[in-house]
Amino acid sequence: MKTKILLCALILPTLLATSGLAAPPTDPALHEKALDTLKKGIAFRTVIPGDQTPAYGAYLKSLLVQSGFKPDDVTITPVAGSATLTARYAGTDPKKKPILIIDHMDVVEAKATDWTRDPFTPVVENGYVFGRGAVDDKFDVSIIVTVLGKLKHEGWKPGRDVILALSGDEETLMQTARRLSQDLRGVELVLNGDGGGGLLSEDGKPVLYEVQGAEKTYADFAIEVTDPGGHSSRPGKSNAIYQMSRDLDRLAAYEFPAMRSELTDAFFRASAASTPGPAGEAIKRYLANPDNPAAVEELSANRDFVGQLRTTCVATTIVGGHATNALPQKVTANVNCRIFPGVASEAVRETLVKVIADPSATVTRQNDGSIDAPASPLRPDVLAAVTKAVHARYPGLPIVPSMAAGASDSMFFRALGVPAYGVSGLFMKASDDFTHGLNERVPVDAIDGDLAHWESLLRDLAK
């Protein structure tokens, strides 16, 4: 799940003085190779369940082998109805831990009848590549494979091994990433193409770059209320629908305590000067005193900032009753939580039980594929490499640490103590981001900058 900056409306007004788009020059042949890889990748319908993900992996393997990888260095492994791809680029010092690049090959479903163009027939039109996965996340997959192929062809020798690991079901239950994290848990750090990235203003000027160092734990909880039911002509004191309504009212009124971390402190510091109006003033008061109740309350009321302050839980679906002329026997509500890193999901479940205060209700964690994972430390070497790569394109552009609300494969490595960072080099306008939506598209002119971005990161971090 590619996650993007959500603060554009707040920070755009004060950052537009930054220099305009200045993608570094790239070999036209390399540009065309990356574009062709993306177009051909979109044509693989890697929706889960389905059988196109192994074929897409085989296609990517063929590109790596053509560029100089040995066939045995690139492995396609069937996992849980999908597949993974791993490729090892050998370094010169076996004593150093490898650098791991991760991303995913699968995409969310897309129905051709809903789209203007067939979602799995790539189309280049008006400066965009259209198709499912054009952004999430076959863009960065294509760029990374192209860069690794370029480096291999040129004979580059990293100091440590560089391993590429592509999962096959990131958009569903993430079983392939679980497998990869266990197999590759001994790496130095993880660079994830499915996170981070840059924001452009609507007139194409760079606004900021986001490096993702954490993500909130995704957790679905089912609240279930049961009742004997009966004929609707004979209502009594109990009613499962009414009971659920009261339970959800209590949940709606509850607010999890405000929290902070090294990452969120860095985020607010980076956002303070560039956020105009009352929100910017509230951030400054919060930084001066994180226990300032008025500042916390004001930021919590802002949808762009509440997720950086606390765990959030909200009802998203409800199913109940079995007939229009019968009293309901069962009502189930799904409550989706985005949990602050470091807070156990079981502790959140226990809090939900206390908040709804209904002995007749059950609260159960659902099989959502997510696990608890801490934030990654803001490593100076990673921040320095990211800053160098971004400033080569946009000198002085703000580098903003972020905690994503969406889930990615990084969580499985963070849970094992391996630091992971979302470091995509894709810069886009907010109006161009149709991730998971209709008519997904990516700007063609974003290719050259992302190619240079990934090459810079690898040359600096794989020494």
SULGI-V833316 format. One record per residue. N is the residue number from 1. RES is the residue in three letters. SS is DSSP state (2 for helix, 1 for strand, 0 for the rest). PHI is phi in whole degrees, 0 to 359 (none if undefined). D_FIRST is the distance of its C-alpha to the first C-alpha in whole Angstrom. Layout:
N&RES&SS&PHI&D_FIRST  N&RES&SS&PHI&D_FIRST
This chain:
1&MET&0&none&0  2&LYS&0&288&4  3&THR&0&249&6  4&LYS&0&238&10  5&ILE&0&302&13  6&LEU&0&250&15  7&LEU&0&254&18  8&CYS&2&301&19  9&ALA&2&294&22  10&LEU&2&272&23  11&ILE&2&257&24  12&LEU&2&303&24  13&PRO&2&302&28  14&THR&2&256&29  15&LEU&2&244&27  16&LEU&0&285&28  17&ALA&0&282&31  18&THR&0&298&29  19&SER&0&302&30  20&GLY&0&282&28  21&LEU&0&302&26  22&ALA&0&215&27  23&ALA&0&299&25  24&PRO&0&295&27  25&PRO&0&296&29  26&THR&0&228&28  27&ASP&0&306&30  28&PRO&2&306&30  29&ALA&2&293&29  30&LEU&2&291&26  31&HIS&2&303&25  32&GLU&2&295&26  33&LYS&2&294&25  34&ALA&2&295&21  35&LEU&2&297&21  36&ASP&2&295&23  37&THR&2&297&20  38&LEU&2&295&17  39&LYS&2&299&19  40&LYS&2&292&20  41&GLY&2&293&17  42&ILE&2&300&16  43&ALA&0&291&19  44&PHE&0&277&18  45&ARG&0&277&16  46&THR&0&271&14  47&VAL&1&276&13  48&ILE&0&255&14  49&PRO&0&283&17  50&GLY&0&171&18  51&ASP&0&236&20  52&GLN&0&270&19  53&THR&2&296&16  54&PRO&2&301&19  55&ALA&2&293&21  56&TYR&2&296&18  57&GLY&2&300&18  58&ALA&2&296&22  59&TYR&2&297&22  60&LEU&2&296&20  61&LYS&2&299&23  62&SER&2&300&25  63&LEU&2&293&24  64&LEU&2&294&24  65&VAL&2&294&28  66&GLN&2&299&29  67&SER&0&274&29  68&GLY&0&128&30  69&PHE&0&292&28  70&LYS&0&287&31  71&PRO&2&306&29  72&ASP&2&287&30  73&ASP&2&278&27  74&VAL&1&237&24  75&THR&1&237&24  76&ILE&1&255&22  77&THR&1&238&22  78&PRO&1&294&21  79&VAL&1&214&20  80&ALA&0&49&19  81&GLY&0&79&19  82&SER&1&229&17  83&ALA&1&197&17  84&THR&1&240&17  85&LEU&1&236&18  86&THR&1&232&20  87&ALA&1&224&22  88&ARG&1&249&24  89&TYR&1&255&26  90&ALA&0&292&29  91&GLY&0&262&30  92&THR&0&268&34  93&ASP&0&237&34  94&PRO&0&293&33  95&LYS&0&282&34  96&LYS&0&275&31  97&LYS&0&290&27  98&PRO&0&289&25  99&ILE&1&266&22  100&LEU&1&247&18  101&ILE&1&255&16  102&ILE&1&238&13  103&ASP&1&189&10  104&HIS&1&225&9  105&MET&0&265&11  106&ASP&0&277&10  107&VAL&1&224&9  108&VAL&0&281&9  109&GLU&0&298&13  110&ALA&0&213&15  111&LYS&0&261&18  112&ALA&2&301&21  113&THR&2&293&23  114&ASP&2&270&21  115&TRP&0&268&20  116&THR&0&290&22  117&ARG&0&237&22  118&ASP&0&299&21  119&PRO&0&294&17  120&PHE&0&248&18  121&THR&0&242&21  122&PRO&0&297&20  123&VAL&1&229&22  124&VAL&1&258&23  125&GLU&1&207&24  126&ASN&0&55&25  127&GLY&0&84&24  128&TYR&1&234&20  129&VAL&1&259&19  130&PHE&1&260&17  131&GLY&0&151&16  132&ARG&0&295&12  133&GLY&0&91&10  134&ALA&0&304&12  135&VAL&0&256&10  136&ASP&0&253&6  137&ASP&0&223&7  138&LYS&2&284&11  139&PHE&2&295&12  140&ASP&2&292&12  141&VAL&2&301&13  142&SER&2&296&16  143&ILE&2&296&17  144&ILE&2&297&17  145&VAL&2&298&19  146&THR&2&295&21  147&VAL&2&294&22  148&LEU&2&299&23  149&GLY&2&296&25  150&LYS&2&298&27  151&LEU&2&297&27  152&LYS&2&295&29  153&HIS&2&297&31  154&GLU&2&278&32  155&GLY&0&83&33  156&TRP&0&299&31  157&LYS&0&239&32  158&PRO&0&289&29  159&GLY&0&291&31  160&ARG&0&238&29  161&ASP&0&300&27  162&VAL&1&246&23  163&ILE&1&244&21  164&LEU&1&260&18  165&ALA&1&227&16  166&LEU&1&250&13  167&SER&1&274&12  168&GLY&0&235&12  169&ASP&0&214&11  170&GLU&0&298&7  171&GLU&0&278&6  172&THR&0&236&10  173&LEU&0&263&12  174&MET&0&60&11  175&GLN&2&290&15  176&THR&2&291&15  177&ALA&2&292&13  178&ARG&2&303&16  179&ARG&2&296&18  180&LEU&2&297&17  181&SER&2&295&17  182&GLN&2&290&21  183&ASP&2&288&22  184&LEU&0&240&21  185&ARG&0&290&22  186&GLY&0&269&25  187&VAL&0&281&23  188&GLU&0&287&24  189&LEU&1&198&20  190&VAL&1&241&16  191&LEU&1&249&15  192&ASN&1&251&11  193&GLY&0&286&10  194&ASP&0&262&7  195&GLY&0&175&8  196&GLY&0&73&11  197&GLY&1&121&13  198&GLY&1&245&16  199&LEU&1&248&17  200&LEU&1&252&20  201&SER&0&288&22  202&GLU&0&291&23  203&ASP&0&257&26  204&GLY&0&87&24  205&LYS&0&271&25  206&PRO&1&290&23  207&VAL&1&251&22  208&LEU&1&194&20  209&TYR&1&237&18  210&GLU&1&254&15  211&VAL&1&253&15  212&GLN&1&271&13  213&GLY&1&247&15  214&ALA&1&196&14  215&GLU&1&215&12  216&LYS&0&290&13  217&THR&1&289&14  218&TYR&1&278&12  219&ALA&1&211&15  220&ASP&1&256&17  221&PHE&1&239&21  222&ALA&1&262&23  223&ILE&1&261&26  224&GLU&1&235&29  225&VAL&1&240&33  226&THR&1&240&35  227&ASP&0&203&39  228&PRO&0&299&42  229&GLY&0&73&42  230&GLY&1&139&45  231&HIS&1&284&46  232&SER&0&292&45  233&SER&0&280&49  234&ARG&0&231&49  235&PRO&0&292&46  236&GLY&0&236&47  237&LYS&0&288&46  238&SER&0&262&42  239&ASN&0&203&39  240&ALA&2&299&36  241&ILE&2&292&34  242&TYR&2&297&36  243&GLN&2&297&36  244&MET&2&298&32  245&SER&2&301&32  246&ARG&2&294&34  247&ASP&2&299&32  248&LEU&2&289&29  249&ASP&2&299&31  250&ARG&2&294&32  251&LEU&2&295&28  252&ALA&2&298&27  253&ALA&2&277&30  254&TYR&0&270&29  255&GLU&0&232&27  256&PHE&0&294&26  257&PRO&0&296&27  258&ALA&0&293&26  259&MET&0&223&25  260&ARG&0&212&24  261&SER&0&211&23  262&GLU&2&306&24  263&LEU&2&289&21  264&THR&2&290&21  265&ASP&2&299&24  266&ALA&2&296&23  267&PHE&2&299&21  268&PHE&2&292&24  269&ARG&2&298&26  270&ALA&2&290&24  271&SER&2&270&24  272&ALA&2&302&27  273&ALA&0&288&29  274&SER&0&258&27  275&THR&0&255&26  276&PRO&0&278&29  277&GLY&2&74&31  278&PRO&2&301&31  279&ALA&2&297&28  280&GLY&2&296&29  281&GLU&2&294&32  282&ALA&2&295&30  283&ILE&2&298&28  284&LYS&2&297&31  285&ARG&2&293&33  286&TYR&2&295&30  287&LEU&2&295&31  288&ALA&2&292&34  289&ASN&0&206&34  290&PRO&0&300&31  291&ASP&0&266&33  292&ASN&0&292&34  293&PRO&2&297&34  294&ALA&2&293&34  295&ALA&2&293&31  296&VAL&2&297&29  297&GLU&2&295&30  298&GLU&2&294&29  299&LEU&2&291&26  300&SER&2&292&25  301&ALA&0&280&26  302&ASN&0&261&24  303&ARG&0&300&20  304&ASP&0&283&19  305&PHE&0&239&20  306&VAL&2&301&21  307&GLY&2&293&17  308&GLN&2&273&19  309&LEU&0&252&22  310&ARG&0&197&21  311&THR&0&293&20  312&THR&1&235&19  313&CYS&1&226&20  314&VAL&1&214&20  315&ALA&1&291&21  316&THR&1&240&19  317&THR&1&218&21  318&ILE&1&212&25  319&VAL&1&228&27  320&GLY&1&197&31  321&GLY&0&77&34  322&HIS&0&225&35  323&ALA&0&200&38  324&THR&0&289&39  325&ASN&0&246&43  326&ALA&1&227&42  327&LEU&1&291&41  328&PRO&0&295&37  329&GLN&0&264&37  330&LYS&1&207&33  331&VAL&1&228&31  332&THR&1&234&27  333&ALA&1&245&25  334&ASN&1&264&21  335&VAL&1&246&20  336&ASN&1&264&17  337&CYS&1&244&17  338&ARG&1&242&15  339&ILE&1&261&17  340&PHE&0&301&18  341&PRO&0&307&18  342&GLY&0&99&21  343&VAL&0&263&22  344&ALA&0&288&22  345&SER&2&297&21  346&GLU&2&294&24  347&ALA&2&296&26  348&VAL&2&292&24  349&ARG&2&301&25  350&GLU&2&296&28  351&THR&2&294&28  352&LEU&2&300&27  353&VAL&2&300&30  354&LYS&2&292&32  355&VAL&2&292&31  356&ILE&2&286&31  357&ALA&0&49&35  358&ASP&0&233&35  359&PRO&0&300&37  360&SER&0&277&37  361&ALA&1&263&33  362&THR&1&247&30  363&VAL&1&235&27  364&THR&1&232&25  365&ARG&1&289&21  366&GLN&0&270&19  367&ASN&0&278&18  368&ASP&0&259&14  369&GLY&0&85&13  370&SER&0&262&13  371&ILE&0&225&16  372&ASP&0&287&17  373&ALA&0&209&17  374&PRO&0&281&19  375&ALA&0&286&18  376&SER&0&271&19  377&PRO&0&293&22  378&LEU&0&279&22  379&ARG&0&295&24  380&PRO&2&301&26  381&ASP&2&292&26  382&VAL&2&291&22  383&LEU&2&297&22  384&ALA&2&294&25  385&ALA&2&293&24  386&VAL&2&295&21  387&THR&2&299&24  388&LYS&2&299&26  389&ALA&2&295&23  390&VAL&2&288&22  391&HIS&2&287&26  392&ALA&0&295&27  393&ARG&0&264&25  394&TYR&0&227&26  395&PRO&0&305&29  396&GLY&0&79&28  397&LEU&0&297&25  398&PRO&0&300&24  399&ILE&1&255&21  400&VAL&1&249&20  401&PRO&1&296&18  402&SER&1&219&15  403&MET&1&242&14  404&ALA&1&280&10  405&ALA&0&275&10  406&GLY&0&270&7  407&ALA&0&264&7  408&SER&0&217&6  409&ASP&0&294&9  410&SER&2&303&11  411&MET&2&302&12  412&PHE&2&291&14  413&PHE&2&282&16  414&ARG&2&300&17  415&ALA&0&296&18  416&LEU&0&264&21  417&GLY&0&88&22  418&VAL&0&264&20  419&PRO&0&294&19  420&ALA&1&224&15  421&TYR&1&222&14  422&GLY&1&278&11  423&VAL&0&224&14  424&SER&0&305&12  425&GLY&0&261&15  426&LEU&0&279&14  427&PHE&1&252&16  428&MET&1&214&16  429&LYS&1&283&18  430&ALA&2&299&16  431&SER&2&287&18  432&ASP&2&265&16  433&ASP&0&270&12  434&PHE&0&247&12  435&THR&0&306&8  436&HIS&0&69&8  437&GLY&0&251&12  438&LEU&0&288&15  439&ASN&0&55&16  440&GLU&0&306&13  441&ARG&1&209&15  442&VAL&1&220&15  443&PRO&1&292&18  444&VAL&2&298&20  445&ASP&2&285&22  446&ALA&2&277&19  447&ILE&2&295&19  448&ASP&2&299&22  449&GLY&2&297&21  450&ASP&2&289&18  451&LEU&2&301&21  452&ALA&2&295&23  453&HIS&2&299&20  454&TRP&2&291&19  455&GLU&2&295&23  456&SER&2&298&24  457&LEU&2&301&22  458&LEU&2&292&23  459&ARG&2&296&26  460&ASP&2&278&26  461&LEU&2&267&24  462&ALA&0&258&26  463&LYS&0&292&29
